[in-house]
Amino acid sequence: MHVKCGVIGLPNVGKSTIFNILTKSKVSSLNFPFCTISPNIGFSQVYDNRLITLKNIVNPSKLISTIIKIVDIAGLVKGASKGEGLGNKFLNQIREVDALIHVVRVFKDDNIMHVENSINPIRDINIINTELIFSDIEICEKNLLRLQKNKTLNKNELVEEKNLLKKCLLYLNKFYLLRTLDFSLKEKILINKFKFLTLKPTIFLINIHKNTSNNIFLDKVKNFLKKDLKNVICPEIIKNNADRDSQNYIELNEIIIAIYKILNLETFFTVGQKEVRAWSFIKNSKIIKVAKIIHSDFKKGFIRAKVISYEDFIRYKSEINVKKAGKLRLEGKKYIVRDGDIIHFLFNI
């Protein structure tokens, strides 16, 4: 599955720099607002030690990691939801991603201008959140108006959508983000169609300075985000302006792993002499759904699958040895795939 993650924040907080680090790109990161207009798109490999271990055992012709698509979205400003700074265009770009990396600047540097003319990360976070909230309020109001005129939905569907939108609107008008609101399973399925911005899983990436004395708001912003602390990252890799080939590579991967966690993703592997490959899937998925990730025909013609746990493969070194040890399993359509499973799909097309 292709995961798409957007990098957001105010202008000149370091979004393009972080995009360049994550994707080994060289997009412009000049010192003026709206240096980025059209979104820059790149890809970041997901480093997984298990893939390297499998390579060393199998010695395949190719080794393929999972990837995450990274989108560098132009800086939002106060009034973006009303069109300020090409705001509506940028908000629509955010609507198309699966998760967000919200970049927050905590350092003071007179050589790097700030769009609000002062360093205040808590204010900056609130500006972004406010614009996302205003945009979602507009989505609620437009869809409620649409439902009033709708003559095709049956009564139950109409009531369900109206109740959900009213619930969201009430919460948003209190200036709360929808990702902090509890929804029933049915509501979670229904709400996806609206692409609400404040529902996007979010990582806060604190952009710090190599001169630690300039990071004057670091503790305050961490305290402000204490409810989201498990999704707050303050990596040295940005401070050091390192690239992907440096010793800080593993720390950089912390960001990618955090994206996996907030999107509830895990990894399975396909292993052969031609190719050892990692694939991402949503946790607790049935194998029939996971088969489609490789090819849509795999789901259509699925018969069963040979499944080996990563630990067993590492212990016995080959599928033949795993089978001799009685650790190879044949699983049907209802099997729930586990993180690290090595799967060989059997299908009839």
C-alpha positions as CSV (number, residue, x, y, z in Angstrom):
1,M,0.0,0.0,0.0
2,H,1.2,3.5,-0.8
3,V,1.4,5.8,2.3
4,K,1.3,9.5,1.7
5,C,2.5,11.9,4.4
6,G,2.3,15.7,4.2
7,V,4.8,18.1,5.8
8,I,3.0,21.2,7.1
9,G,3.7,24.3,9.2
10,L,4.1,28.0,8.9
11,P,6.4,29.4,6.3
12,N,10.2,29.3,7.2
13,V,10.0,26.8,10.0
14,G,12.1,24.2,8.1
15,K,9.6,22.1,6.2
16,S,11.6,22.0,2.9
17,T,14.8,21.3,4.8
18,I,13.1,18.3,6.5
19,F,11.6,17.2,3.2
20,N,15.1,17.2,1.7
21,I,16.5,15.2,4.5
22,L,13.8,12.6,4.4
23,T,13.8,12.2,0.6
24,K,17.5,13.0,-0.2
25,S,16.1,15.8,-2.4
26,K,17.4,19.3,-3.1
27,V,14.3,21.5,-3.2
28,S,14.6,25.2,-2.6
29,S,14.5,26.2,1.1
30,L,15.0,30.0,0.7
31,N,14.5,32.5,3.4
32,F,11.1,34.0,2.4
33,P,7.5,33.1,2.7
34,F,5.9,30.8,0.1
35,C,9.3,29.7,-1.3
36,T,7.3,26.5,-2.0
37,I,4.1,27.0,-4.0
38,S,3.5,23.7,-5.8
39,P,3.9,20.7,-3.5
40,N,7.3,18.9,-3.8
41,I,6.9,15.1,-3.8
42,G,9.6,12.6,-2.9
43,F,10.0,9.1,-1.4
44,S,11.6,7.9,1.8
45,Q,12.6,4.2,2.3
46,V,11.6,2.6,5.6
47,Y,14.7,1.1,7.1
48,D,14.0,-2.3,8.6
49,N,16.8,-4.4,10.2
50,R,14.8,-7.6,9.4
51,L,15.1,-7.0,5.7
52,I,18.9,-6.9,5.9
53,T,18.9,-10.1,8.0
54,L,16.7,-11.8,5.4
55,K,19.0,-10.6,2.6
56,N,22.1,-12.1,4.3
57,I,20.4,-15.5,4.6
58,V,18.8,-15.6,1.1
59,N,21.2,-13.5,-0.9
60,P,18.5,-12.4,-3.4
61,S,19.1,-10.5,-6.7
62,K,17.1,-7.6,-5.4
63,L,16.2,-6.1,-2.0
64,I,13.2,-3.8,-1.9
65,S,12.1,-1.7,1.2
66,T,8.7,-0.3,1.8
67,I,8.4,3.4,1.0
68,I,6.5,6.4,2.1
69,K,5.5,9.2,-0.2
70,I,6.5,12.6,1.3
71,V,4.7,15.8,0.2
72,D,6.2,19.2,1.1
73,I,3.2,21.5,1.4
74,A,3.6,25.2,1.2
75,G,3.5,27.1,4.5
76,L,0.0,28.0,5.9
77,V,-0.6,31.4,7.4
78,K,-3.3,33.0,9.5
79,G,-6.4,33.3,7.4
80,A,-5.5,30.3,5.1
81,S,-9.0,28.9,5.4
82,K,-10.3,32.2,4.0
83,G,-7.8,32.1,1.1
84,E,-4.9,34.0,2.6
85,G,-1.5,33.1,1.1
86,L,-3.2,30.7,-1.4
87,G,-4.5,29.0,1.7
88,N,-7.4,27.1,0.1
89,K,-5.1,25.5,-2.4
90,F,-2.7,24.4,0.3
91,L,-5.5,23.0,2.5
92,N,-6.8,20.9,-0.4
93,Q,-3.3,19.4,-0.7
94,I,-3.4,18.5,3.0
95,R,-6.7,16.8,2.4
96,E,-5.1,14.2,0.1
97,V,-2.5,12.8,2.4
98,D,-2.8,10.0,5.0
99,A,-0.8,11.6,7.8
100,L,0.9,14.9,8.7
101,I,4.3,15.9,10.0
102,H,3.6,19.3,11.7
103,V,7.0,21.1,11.8
104,V,7.4,23.5,14.7
105,R,10.2,26.0,15.0
106,V,11.6,26.6,18.5
107,F,14.8,28.4,17.8
108,K,15.7,32.0,17.4
109,D,17.9,33.0,14.4
110,D,18.0,36.6,13.2
111,N,19.1,35.4,9.8
112,I,15.9,33.3,9.3
113,M,12.8,35.5,9.2
114,H,9.5,34.4,10.8
115,V,6.3,35.2,9.1
116,E,4.8,36.4,12.4
117,N,8.0,38.4,13.2
118,S,8.7,36.6,16.5
119,I,9.4,33.1,17.8
120,N,6.4,31.7,19.6
121,P,5.8,28.0,18.8
122,I,2.7,27.6,20.8
123,R,1.1,30.5,18.9
124,D,2.3,28.9,15.6
125,I,0.7,25.5,16.5
126,N,-2.5,27.3,17.3
127,I,-2.5,29.2,14.0
128,I,-2.2,26.0,12.0
129,N,-4.8,24.1,14.2
130,T,-7.2,27.1,13.9
131,E,-7.0,27.1,10.1
132,L,-7.5,23.3,9.9
133,I,-10.5,23.7,12.3
134,F,-12.1,26.5,10.3
135,S,-11.7,24.4,7.1
136,D,-13.4,21.4,8.7
137,I,-16.2,23.6,10.0
138,E,-16.8,24.7,6.4
139,I,-16.9,21.1,5.3
140,C,-19.5,20.3,7.9
141,E,-21.7,23.2,7.0
142,K,-21.5,22.5,3.3
143,N,-22.4,18.9,3.7
144,L,-25.2,19.5,6.1
145,L,-26.7,21.9,3.5
146,R,-26.2,19.3,0.8
147,L,-28.0,16.7,2.9
148,Q,-31.0,19.0,3.3
149,K,-31.4,19.1,-0.4
150,N,-30.6,15.4,-1.0
151,K,-33.5,13.3,-2.3
152,T,-31.6,10.1,-3.0
153,L,-30.3,8.9,0.3
154,N,-32.6,6.7,2.3
155,K,-33.9,8.0,5.6
156,N,-31.5,6.0,7.8
157,E,-28.4,7.0,5.8
158,L,-29.5,10.7,5.9
159,V,-30.0,10.6,9.6
160,E,-26.7,8.9,10.2
161,E,-24.7,11.4,8.1
162,K,-26.5,14.4,9.6
163,N,-26.0,13.2,13.2
164,L,-22.3,12.6,12.5
165,L,-21.8,16.0,10.9
166,K,-23.6,17.8,13.8
167,K,-21.5,15.9,16.3
168,C,-18.3,17.0,14.5
169,L,-19.5,20.6,14.0
170,L,-20.3,20.9,17.8
171,Y,-16.8,19.7,18.7
172,L,-15.1,21.9,16.1
173,N,-16.9,25.0,17.2
174,K,-15.4,24.4,20.7
175,F,-12.0,24.5,18.9
176,Y,-11.2,20.9,19.4
177,L,-9.5,18.7,16.8
178,L,-11.5,15.8,15.5
179,R,-8.7,13.3,16.1
180,T,-9.3,13.8,19.8
181,L,-13.0,12.9,19.5
182,D,-14.3,9.3,20.1
183,F,-16.2,7.8,17.3
184,S,-18.1,4.5,17.0
185,L,-16.9,1.9,14.4
186,K,-19.8,2.9,12.1
187,E,-18.9,6.6,12.4
188,K,-15.2,5.9,11.7
189,I,-16.2,4.2,8.4
190,L,-18.7,6.9,7.5
191,I,-16.4,9.9,8.3
192,N,-13.7,8.9,5.9
193,K,-15.6,10.3,2.9
194,F,-15.4,13.9,4.3
195,K,-11.5,14.0,4.4
196,F,-11.5,16.2,7.6
197,L,-8.1,17.8,8.1
198,T,-8.2,17.7,11.9
199,L,-8.8,14.0,11.8
200,K,-5.4,13.3,10.1
201,P,-3.0,11.4,12.4
202,T,-0.2,13.9,13.2
203,I,3.4,13.9,14.3
204,F,4.9,17.1,15.8
205,L,8.5,17.5,14.6
206,I,10.3,20.1,16.7
207,N,12.9,21.9,14.6
208,I,15.8,22.7,16.9
209,H,19.0,24.7,16.4
210,K,22.6,23.5,16.5
211,N,23.2,26.2,19.1
212,T,21.0,24.9,22.0
213,S,20.9,28.2,23.7
214,N,18.7,29.4,20.8
215,N,16.0,26.8,21.5
216,I,14.4,29.0,24.0
217,F,10.9,27.5,23.8
218,L,11.7,23.8,23.6
219,D,10.5,22.9,27.1
220,K,7.4,25.1,26.8
221,V,6.2,23.5,23.5
222,K,6.9,20.0,24.8
223,N,4.7,20.8,27.8
224,F,2.0,22.3,25.6
225,L,2.0,19.1,23.5
226,K,2.1,16.7,26.5
227,K,-1.2,15.0,25.4
228,D,0.5,14.3,22.1
229,L,4.0,13.6,23.6
230,K,4.2,10.0,22.1
231,N,3.9,11.7,18.7
232,V,6.5,14.5,19.4
233,I,9.9,14.1,17.8
234,C,12.9,16.4,18.4
235,P,15.6,14.8,16.3
236,E,19.3,15.7,16.4
237,I,19.4,15.0,12.7
238,I,17.8,18.3,11.9
239,K,20.0,20.2,14.2
240,N,23.1,18.7,12.6
241,N,21.7,19.1,9.1
242,A,22.8,15.6,8.4
243,D,21.9,13.6,5.3
244,R,20.6,10.0,4.9
245,D,24.1,8.6,4.5
246,S,25.3,9.8,7.8
247,Q,25.5,8.1,11.2
248,N,22.2,9.8,12.0
249,Y,20.3,7.6,9.5
250,I,18.7,5.5,12.3
251,E,17.5,8.6,14.1
252,L,16.0,9.9,10.8
253,N,14.2,6.6,10.5
254,E,12.5,7.4,13.9
255,I,10.3,9.8,12.0
256,I,9.3,7.2,9.5
257,I,8.6,4.6,12.2
258,A,6.5,7.1,14.0
259,I,4.4,7.5,10.8
260,Y,3.9,3.8,10.7
261,K,2.7,3.8,14.3
262,I,0.1,6.6,13.9
263,L,-1.2,4.9,10.8
264,N,-1.4,1.5,12.5
265,L,0.9,-0.1,9.9
266,E,2.9,-3.3,10.1
267,T,5.2,-5.1,7.7
268,F,5.1,-8.6,6.0
269,F,7.8,-10.0,3.7
270,T,8.0,-12.0,0.5
271,V,11.2,-14.0,0.2
272,G,12.8,-15.6,-2.8
273,Q,16.0,-15.8,-4.8
274,K,14.9,-13.1,-7.2
275,E,13.7,-10.7,-4.6
276,V,13.3,-10.1,-0.9
277,R,10.7,-7.4,-0.3
278,A,8.9,-5.7,2.6
279,W,5.3,-4.7,2.3
280,S,3.2,-2.5,4.6
281,F,-0.3,-3.3,5.7
282,I,-2.9,-2.2,8.2
283,K,-2.6,-4.0,11.5
284,N,-5.1,-6.9,12.1
285,S,-5.9,-7.2,8.4
286,K,-7.1,-10.6,7.0
287,I,-4.7,-12.2,4.6
288,I,-7.3,-12.0,1.7
289,K,-7.1,-8.2,2.0
290,V,-3.3,-8.2,2.3
291,A,-3.0,-10.3,-0.8
292,K,-4.5,-7.4,-2.8
293,I,-1.5,-5.2,-1.8
294,I,0.7,-7.2,-4.0
295,H,-1.7,-7.5,-6.9
296,S,-5.5,-7.3,-7.3
297,D,-5.6,-10.7,-9.0
298,F,-4.1,-12.3,-5.8
299,K,-7.3,-11.5,-3.9
300,K,-9.5,-12.7,-6.8
301,G,-7.7,-16.0,-7.2
302,F,-6.6,-16.6,-3.6
303,I,-6.5,-20.3,-2.5
304,R,-4.4,-20.2,0.6
305,A,-0.9,-19.0,1.7
306,K,2.2,-20.5,3.1
307,V,3.1,-18.5,6.2
308,I,6.4,-18.5,8.2
309,S,7.1,-16.3,11.2
310,Y,10.2,-14.1,10.8
311,E,11.7,-15.6,13.9
312,D,11.3,-19.2,12.6
313,F,12.8,-18.3,9.2
314,I,15.8,-16.7,11.0
315,R,16.2,-19.8,13.2
316,Y,16.0,-22.4,10.4
317,K,17.5,-20.4,7.5
318,S,15.2,-21.7,4.7
319,E,11.6,-22.7,3.9
320,I,12.7,-26.3,3.5
321,N,14.2,-26.4,7.0
322,V,11.2,-24.6,8.5
323,K,8.9,-27.2,6.9
324,K,10.9,-30.0,8.3
325,A,10.7,-28.4,11.8
326,G,6.9,-28.3,11.4
327,K,6.8,-24.5,11.6
328,L,5.4,-23.8,8.1
329,R,1.7,-23.0,8.2
330,L,-1.0,-23.1,5.5
331,E,-3.5,-20.3,6.2
332,G,-6.9,-19.5,4.6
333,K,-8.8,-16.3,3.9
334,K,-9.6,-15.5,7.5
335,Y,-6.1,-15.6,8.8
336,I,-5.0,-12.3,10.5
337,V,-1.6,-11.3,9.2
338,R,1.1,-10.6,11.9
339,D,4.0,-8.2,11.8
340,G,7.0,-10.0,10.3
341,D,5.1,-12.8,8.6
342,I,6.9,-14.2,5.5
343,I,4.1,-15.1,3.1
344,H,4.0,-17.1,-0.1
345,F,0.6,-16.7,-1.7
346,L,-1.0,-19.6,-3.6
347,F,-3.6,-18.5,-6.1
348,N,-5.5,-19.6,-9.2
349,I,-6.0,-17.1,-11.9
